[in-house]
Amino acid sequence: MDVAKFYELQQYKRFAVSYFNRFLMTPEDKVEELFPAKMLEVKIKALINQQLTHLPMILPMIQWQVGATPLAIHSYNVGSVALLIGNSLGMEGDELYQLVVAAILHDVGKAFIGNQILDKNGKLAPAEFFTMQQHPKIGAVFLNTHYPKMDEKIIDAVLKHHEKADGSGYYHYKDEEVPEYARIIAAADIFSAATEERTYHPARSFREGYGILSQIPGMDTKYLDPIKEYILKDPLPEPNIIY
């Protein structure tokens, strides 16, 4: 890909992260007014098309520091990694779009949890961990309330992105109760979190992030393989590069 196209994509990423940051931090009574569901759909579809046009696979992991919160950066990154996995599995059209929307919105419930918990440098106390565990439910209720026309598959994936097939997740859904969107998002979520800079750990390389992901019990290899194949290609920029 030529340099001009590369920087065009970086500019688009910067816009996207800023956009999702504003969406995530908007008071809930203003969401429908400021960010109608149709606008959200148009922006995310444009983002997907931009990525698929300019790069065969996307793992951005760019730490934008202007006008972006860690939550917005993480949301965008998880959406991009989910796009990588879904595209590798042959998803396309509305199916791929729904996956990426769900991935980008997977942590929207965290916008209603205090930063003293989200950014705590150390192990969460039992009460804090219980509060953290509520973010998928909060996110699902938020979307169901403010986006009543949003596909229920998206909302279900947001609700269940911390569930595991063996029932050991946050809410103990298991087996076929955990949809494929949620399983893909779970893999993208862990990989992204591992390779992003956080208050409680530095940004890790893609290979280190994959190593952490591959050690998670019960993670289906078909969701890991696309990431593994991508990071074993030509040398990639580390996740803390700033443009």
Salt bridges, closest charged atoms under 4 A:
GLU8 OE1 - LYS5 NZ 3.62
GLU8 OE2 - HIS54 NE2 3.81
GLU28 OE1 - HIS146 NE2 3.46
GLU33 OE1 - LYS30 NZ 3.86
GLU41 OE2 - LYS38 NZ 3.87
GLU41 OE2 - LYS45 NZ 3.30
ASP107 OD2 - HIS74 NE2 3.55
ASP107 OD2 - HIS106 NE2 3.15
ASP107 OD2 - LYS110 NZ 3.32
ASP107 OD1 - HIS135 NE2 3.07
ASP107 OD1 - HIS161 NE2 3.29
GLU128 OE1 - LYS120 NZ 2.67
ASP156 OD1 - LYS160 NZ 3.19
GLU180 OE2 - LYS222 NZ 3.24
ASP189 OD1 - HIS74 NE2 2.73
ASP189 OD1 - HIS106 NE2 3.56
ASP189 OD2 - HIS162 NE2 3.86
GLU196 OE1 - HIS74 ND1 3.09
GLU196 OE1 - ARG198 NH2 2.79
